[in-house]
Amino acid sequence: MAIPVLLAVTGAPWEADVVRRTERAPGIRVVRRCVDIADVMAAAASGQARAVLLADDLSRLTSDAVSALHARGIAVLALVDPSETGEAFGPEDRLSRMGIERILPADVSPEDLGRAISDAVDAGPPIALSHFAGGFVPTGGETPMQTHQPEYAAGTGRIFAVWGPTGAPGRTTVAVGLASELAARGMPTLLADCDVYGGTVAQLLGMLDETSGLAAAARSASSGTLDMMTLAKHARQVERHLMVLTGLSRADRWTELRPAAVESIWSSARLLSPCTIVDLGFCIETDEEISFDSLAPRRNGATVATLEEADEVIVVGSADPVGLTRLIRAIHEVRGLVPSVTLRVVVNRIRSGSLGSSPSDAVAEALSQYAGIQASALLPYDLSAVDAAMAVGRSLSEAAKSSKLRKSLQQLATSIDATFVR
């Protein structure tokens, strides 16, 4: 049986030739010719095709569209101008970063075209691969951002998602503090603010946040132009070993962070830095009951995608009766979402009071009894240190070096650093 194919090459200079070759290609059948990506998505939603053959300059083509087609089990192939094939940073490179698994020259023979489409359909969606390039890269000019080559083994670029329940348990404080401490230890670290409800990493570090670095990276990812160098340009270096991707300053901008683009960002982040710390918002509801259309944007899609991509999830909770209850429920919730991920539980604001005279023992007992887990770190309630850091827009390692909270974060960073392969 011939494979039903959607053809979207309208406006390409070689459109007529491609149409003739496609009609003669063995084993395939063109069921519809589309004029743009919106037309492609509408036809794909009807279930009438198993593959899409499109031009490299198709209007409004993004990685989100490619991801949506893959989600429907549709293979995506692209045709490029024969004179541009094999060029460094050319259309093939851009289309590949969008997730398109087969890229062919427009003058491909009918036999090779039919074979490529058949192979793509049989193979299914592509598998994303990540590699570690070894530290920060120059963002332009003659002076590199970092002259020291970090001694971390290839393939160890890792993603740490800092997440926790509602109630402001201190997710951002932990993310910023941990990233700063890892950087202070000489580890090139990328700190990303992916809180779709309004990030505050830039404010805590005294940075202007008119332009969101993460949103800019997402736009590059959607257009297929995001690579390690581009990601480095969107980030800002605040310390020798610390770069920051600022987040969304307003909650209504959440649509700028689509899951497919976010996944591409983390793949590039693994290349850029051995360690990426991601500050996430609290909510991971998937809205399955109200989002009957799989192409509809999901507000928490970026958060869920990050948790699924993370090597470890650092779950942050607050040391009070309400905070512990929320933390225990959150641990079960994230286990249900990503059962295989490694969890580190960090309990913040340890103090005498509502948990009695031995709050550390109370926390340990509650986590063991109701969640079957031990806390990786117990952070003391140190409001004066946090206030001092916020007042000057600096991290605790700069503004409150001798504080108890900073020392506890140092210990947490040491335990995480020990897990890296060098």
C-alpha positions in Angstrom: 0.0 0.0 0.0 1.3 3.4 -0.9 2.2 5.8 1.9 0.0 8.9 2.1 2.1 12.0 2.0 1.4 15.8 2.4 3.5 18.0 0.1 4.3 21.5 1.2 6.7 23.1 -1.3 4.5 26.0 -2.6 6.6 29.0 -3.7 9.9 27.1 -3.9 11.8 27.7 -7.2 12.0 24.0 -7.8 8.3 23.3 -6.9 7.2 22.0 -10.3 10.2 19.6 -10.6 9.5 18.3 -7.1 5.8 17.7 -7.8 6.7 15.6 -10.9 9.3 13.6 -9.0 7.0 13.0 -6.1 4.2 11.8 -8.4 6.7 9.3 -9.9 8.2 8.1 -6.6 7.4 4.5 -5.9 5.5 3.5 -2.8 4.1 6.9 -1.9 0.9 8.9 -2.8 0.4 12.6 -2.4 -2.9 13.1 -0.7 -2.8 16.9 -0.5 -0.6 19.9 -1.5 -0.3 22.5 1.3 0.6 26.1 1.1 2.0 26.8 4.6 2.5 25.1 8.0 -1.0 25.9 9.1 -2.4 24.0 6.1 -0.1 21.1 6.9 -1.3 21.0 10.6 -4.9 21.1 9.5 -4.4 18.2 7.1 -2.3 16.2 9.6 -5.1 16.6 12.2 -7.5 14.8 9.8 -5.3 11.7 9.9 -5.0 11.4 6.2 -1.2 11.3 6.0 1.8 9.4 7.5 4.5 11.7 6.2 5.1 15.3 5.3 7.5 16.5 2.6 8.2 20.3 2.9 10.4 23.0 1.6 13.2 24.3 3.9 11.8 27.9 3.7 8.1 26.9 4.4 6.4 29.9 6.0 6.0 29.7 9.8 7.8 26.4 10.1 9.0 26.0 13.8 10.2 23.2 16.0 6.8 23.3 17.8 5.1 22.4 14.5 7.6 19.6 13.9 7.1 18.3 17.4 3.3 18.3 17.0 3.6 16.3 13.8 5.8 13.8 15.4 3.3 13.5 18.3 0.7 12.4 15.7 3.1 9.8 14.4 3.9 11.6 11.1 7.4 11.5 9.7 8.8 14.9 8.6 11.1 15.3 5.7 12.5 18.4 4.1 13.9 19.4 0.7 16.7 22.0 0.4 18.2 23.8 -2.6 20.9 21.5 -4.0 23.3 24.4 -4.2 23.0 24.8 -0.4 23.5 21.2 0.8 26.5 20.5 2.9 27.0 24.1 3.9 28.2 24.8 7.4 25.3 26.5 9.4 23.2 26.2 6.3 19.5 25.1 6.0 20.3 21.5 6.7 21.8 22.4 10.1 18.8 24.6 10.9 16.2 22.0 9.9 18.1 19.3 11.9 17.9 21.4 15.0 14.1 21.7 14.5 13.9 17.9 14.8 13.4 17.0 11.1 14.9 13.5 10.6 15.4 13.4 6.9 16.8 16.3 4.8 17.2 15.7 1.1 18.3 17.8 -1.9 15.5 19.1 -4.0 16.8 17.2 -7.1 16.6 13.8 -5.4 15.6 11.0 -7.7 12.0 9.6 -7.5 13.4 6.2 -6.3 15.6 7.7 -3.6 12.7 10.0 -2.5 10.3 7.1 -2.1 12.9 5.1 -0.2 13.6 8.0 2.2 10.0 8.5 3.0 9.4 4.8 3.5 12.4 4.5 5.8 11.4 7.6 7.8 7.9 6.2 8.4 9.2 2.8 9.4 11.8 4.4 11.8 9.3 6.6 13.7 10.1 9.8 15.5 13.8 10.7 15.9 15.7 10.3 19.2 17.4 13.4 20.5 21.0 13.1 21.4 23.0 15.3 23.8 26.8 15.7 24.0 29.0 17.8 26.3 31.5 20.2 24.7 33.3 21.2 27.8 32.4 24.6 29.3 31.5 28.0 28.2 32.1 29.2 24.6 33.0 32.7 23.3 30.0 34.9 22.3 31.9 37.0 19.8 35.0 39.2 19.6 38.5 38.0 20.1 38.4 37.5 23.9 36.8 34.2 25.0 34.4 34.3 27.9 36.6 31.7 29.7 40.2 30.8 29.2 40.3 27.9 31.6 39.1 24.6 30.2 37.1 22.8 32.9 38.2 19.3 33.7 34.8 17.5 33.3 34.5 14.4 31.2 32.7 14.5 27.9 29.0 13.5 28.2 28.5 14.9 31.8 26.4 17.9 30.9 23.6 17.6 33.4 20.3 19.3 34.2 19.2 20.0 37.8 15.6 21.1 38.1 14.8 23.1 41.3 11.1 22.6 41.9 8.7 22.6 44.9 5.1 23.1 45.9 3.1 26.3 46.1 3.6 28.7 49.0 7.0 30.2 48.1 9.2 27.6 50.0 12.3 29.2 48.6 12.9 27.6 45.2 14.6 30.6 43.7 16.7 31.2 46.8 18.0 27.6 46.6 18.5 27.7 42.8 20.5 31.0 42.9 22.5 29.9 46.0 23.3 26.5 44.6 24.3 27.8 41.2 26.5 30.4 42.8 28.2 27.9 45.1 28.9 25.5 42.2 30.4 28.3 40.2 32.5 29.3 43.2 33.9 25.8 43.2 35.1 26.3 39.6 32.3 24.5 37.9 31.0 26.3 34.8 27.3 26.6 35.6 24.3 27.9 33.7 21.4 29.2 35.8 18.1 29.4 34.0 14.8 31.0 35.2 12.0 28.9 33.8 9.2 30.0 36.2 6.2 30.5 33.8 4.4 32.4 36.6 7.0 35.1 36.7 10.6 34.6 37.4 12.7 36.6 39.9 16.3 35.3 39.3 17.3 38.5 37.5 16.0 40.7 40.3 17.7 38.7 43.0 21.0 39.1 41.1 20.5 42.8 40.4 20.1 42.3 36.7 17.9 44.3 34.3 15.3 42.0 32.9 13.7 43.9 30.1 14.7 41.1 27.7 14.2 37.5 28.7 17.2 35.4 27.8 15.2 32.2 28.0 12.4 33.6 25.8 15.0 34.7 23.2 16.5 31.2 23.3 13.1 29.7 22.9 12.5 31.8 19.8 15.8 30.6 18.3 14.9 27.0 19.1 11.6 27.3 17.4 13.2 28.7 14.3 15.9 26.0 14.3 18.8 28.4 14.8 19.6 27.5 18.4 23.0 26.0 19.0 25.6 26.2 21.8 27.0 29.6 20.5 23.6 31.1 20.2 22.5 30.0 23.6 25.7 31.6 25.1 24.8 34.9 23.4 21.3 34.8 25.0 22.8 34.2 28.4 24.6 36.8 30.6 27.8 36.1 32.4 27.6 37.4 36.0 30.6 35.6 37.4 33.6 33.9 35.9 31.9 30.5 36.0 28.3 31.5 36.2 26.0 32.4 33.3 22.3 33.3 33.6 19.3 32.9 31.3 16.8 35.4 32.7 13.2 34.4 32.7 9.8 35.9 32.1 9.1 39.1 34.0 5.3 38.8 33.5 3.1 35.7 34.0 1.1 36.5 30.8 4.1 35.7 28.7 4.0 32.0 29.4 3.1 31.1 25.8 6.6 32.1 24.7 8.0 29.0 26.4 6.7 26.0 24.5 7.8 22.5 25.5 9.5 21.6 22.2 11.6 24.8 22.4 12.4 24.3 26.1 13.6 20.8 25.4 15.9 22.1 22.6 17.3 24.7 25.0 18.3 22.1 27.6 19.9 20.0 24.9 22.1 23.0 23.9 22.7 23.7 27.6 24.3 20.3 28.0 26.7 21.3 25.4 27.4 24.7 26.9 28.0 23.8 30.5 28.6 20.7 32.6 25.9 21.9 35.1 22.6 23.6 34.4 20.4 24.7 37.3 16.8 25.5 36.3 14.4 27.4 38.6 10.8 26.2 38.0 7.3 27.3 38.9 5.2 25.3 41.3 2.5 23.9 39.1 2.8 20.7 37.0 -0.9 20.1 36.2 -1.2 18.9 32.6 -4.8 20.1 32.1 -5.8 16.8 30.4 -9.4 17.3 31.2 -9.8 20.7 29.5 -7.1 20.4 26.8 -8.8 18.0 24.4 -6.7 19.3 21.5 -3.1 18.1 21.7 -1.9 21.1 19.8 -3.2 23.6 22.3 -0.6 25.4 24.4 -0.1 24.1 28.0 0.7 26.7 30.6 2.7 24.2 32.6 4.2 22.4 29.5 7.6 24.0 30.0 7.8 22.9 33.6 6.7 19.4 32.9 9.2 19.2 29.9 12.0 20.4 32.1 11.2 17.8 34.9 11.2 15.1 32.2 14.5 16.2 30.8 16.2 16.7 34.2 18.9 14.3 35.5 17.9 15.3 39.1 15.0 17.1 40.6 15.7 19.2 43.7 12.4 19.4 45.6 12.3 22.4 48.0 9.8 22.6 50.9 9.3 24.8 53.9 9.9 23.6 57.5 6.4 24.2 59.0 3.3 22.0 59.3 1.7 23.4 56.1 4.9 23.5 54.2 5.8 19.9 55.1 2.3 18.6 54.1 2.7 20.4 50.8 6.2 19.0 50.4 5.2 15.4 51.0 2.3 15.7 48.5 4.7 17.3 46.0 7.1 14.4 46.3 4.4 11.9 45.5 3.2 14.2 42.6 6.6 14.5 41.0 7.3 10.7 41.4 4.1 10.1 39.5 5.1 12.4 36.7 8.8 11.3 36.4 9.1 8.0 38.2 12.7 7.3 37.2 14.2 10.7 38.1 16.6 11.1 41.0 15.1 13.3 43.8 16.9 15.4 46.3 14.8 16.9 49.0 15.8 20.2 50.5 13.9 21.5 53.5 14.2 25.3 53.9 13.7 27.6 56.9 14.5 25.1 59.6 13.8 26.8 63.0 12.3 26.2 66.4 8.7 27.0 66.7 5.8 25.3 65.0 7.7 22.0 64.7 8.8 21.9 68.3 12.3 22.3 69.9 13.9 19.7 67.5 12.6 20.7 64.0 15.3 18.7 62.2 14.1 15.5 63.9 10.5 16.3 63.2 11.3 16.9 59.5 13.2 13.7 59.2 10.5 11.7 60.8 7.7 13.1 58.7 9.6 12.6 55.4 10.6 9.0 56.4 7.1 8.0 57.5 5.0 9.7 54.7 7.3 9.9 51.8 9.9 7.2 52.4 12.8 9.6 51.7 15.5 11.5 53.6 16.3 15.1 53.2 19.5 15.9 51.3 19.8 19.3 53.0 18.3 21.1 55.9 18.6 24.9 55.4 18.4 27.2 58.4 16.0 30.1 58.6 18.4 33.0 58.0 16.3 36.0 57.1 19.0 38.5 57.7 21.4 36.9 55.2 18.7 36.7 52.6 17.7 40.3 53.2 21.4 41.4 52.9 21.8 39.6 49.6 18.5 41.0 48.2 19.4 44.6 49.3 22.5 44.6 47.1 21.3 42.2 44.3 24.0 39.7 45.0 24.2 36.0 45.9 24.8 34.8 49.4 28.4 33.8 48.5 29.0 37.5 47.8 26.8 39.3 50.3 26.7 37.0 53.3 29.7 34.7 53.1 29.7 33.6 56.8 26.0 33.1 57.1 24.6 29.8 58.3 22.4 29.5 55.2 25.3 30.1 52.9 27.3 27.3 54.6 24.5 24.9 54.3 24.2 25.7 50.5 28.0 25.1 50.3 27.5 21.6 51.7 24.7 20.9 49.2 26.9 22.1 46.3 29.7 19.9 47.5 27.5 16.8 47.5 26.3 17.6 44.0 29.8 18.3 42.7 30.9 14.9 44.0 28.5 13.2 41.6 30.2 14.6 38.4 32.5 12.4 36.4 35.9 14.1 35.8 
